[in-house]
Amino acid sequence: MTQPQLPTGNIWRTQELLSAGFHARAVARLTRSGDLVRARRGCYVRGSWWNGLKPGIRSRYLIHTHAHGTLTTSAGGFVYSHTSGARLRRLHLWKADGRIHLTQQTCPSRISHGSDVVAHTRALGPDDISFVDGLPCTSLERTVVDCCLMFNLRQSLILVDHACRMGADLEALRSRCTGLAGRNGVVALRRAIELADPRSESPGETLTRELLHRLRIEPPEPQYVVNTPLGQHRLDFAWRKRKVALEFDGRTKYFDYQPTDEVLFAERRREKALMEQGWIFLRIEWKDLFNEAEFKYRVLRALARGTAGQP
């Protein structure tokens, strides 16, 4: 007997597999073999595709599996919001849980959503809703506000920095804060808006800038460009007059990007050229951001060396 073939695509509802000729035992067998992965109740994905996804991309597709799996079972009327809205918009998140968040006008029953779904009951205006990757999602500014109301300051600042890079309107965010007086989390939201800087290119750079501010260290210039005989070199942070540069080494953890040996070699060559021009380099990693006393000592020592080298 000819075995049925999996339908085209990578995500299927249980009924779609049954309609393609797979009975329940066949689905169970394919799941045990790894050809199928049960992404959530009522929704399966192709195992080879799913296992090849990087964590950040997989968390986004979990939302797509929810949308596909509930397409014929849900009455609709909800939009993806909070961290799910942020993931669909590819915004940077730090220490955010993987649950699916959605917002709807009416209060859901206790059994209408799975245990991994958080349903919020809020009124949404026409300007609060848009579509991302074909899915209903809260607007960029609404997504930022909703997330920050349940985040701490550092989580909020990472999100607001990146949202500003993506085009979020800071004035619109400030305006939204006006009607949120007294709400939990609004203080972190306001503070993040005050400290926001779209020049930060990664969560690590945002946390570095926040730590420098909190430790009351003289603020550097982010993304400072210096010319060298080998071309331009863009520094994560620079105290220009002191010729002190601070570089954050941690992009691979959050960007699903591994620099090649050639890229690293070229970067080190440019760095060497800058050191020959008198620049002092301070390199930090993720762990350094959580050893604040040592971090402060290293930065102040580098700045003192830079000051000593001034004519």
Buried (B, 14 or more C-beta within 10 A) or exposed (E): EEEEEBBEEBBBBBEBBBEEEBEEEBBEEBBEEEBBBBBBEBBBBBBEEBEEBEEBEBBBBBBBBBBBBBEEEBEEEBBBBBBBBBBBBBBBBBEBEEBBBBBBEEEBEEEBBBEEBBBBEEEBEEEBBBEBBEBBBBBBBBBBBBBBBBBEBBBBBBBBBBBBBBEBBBEBBEEBBEEBEEEEBBBBBBBBBEBBBBBBBBBBBBBBBBBBEEEEBEEBEBBBEBEBEEEEBEBBBBBBEBBBBBBBEBBEEBBEEEBEEEEEEBEEEBBEBBBEEEBBBBEBEBEBBEEEEEBBEBBEEBBEBBEEEEE
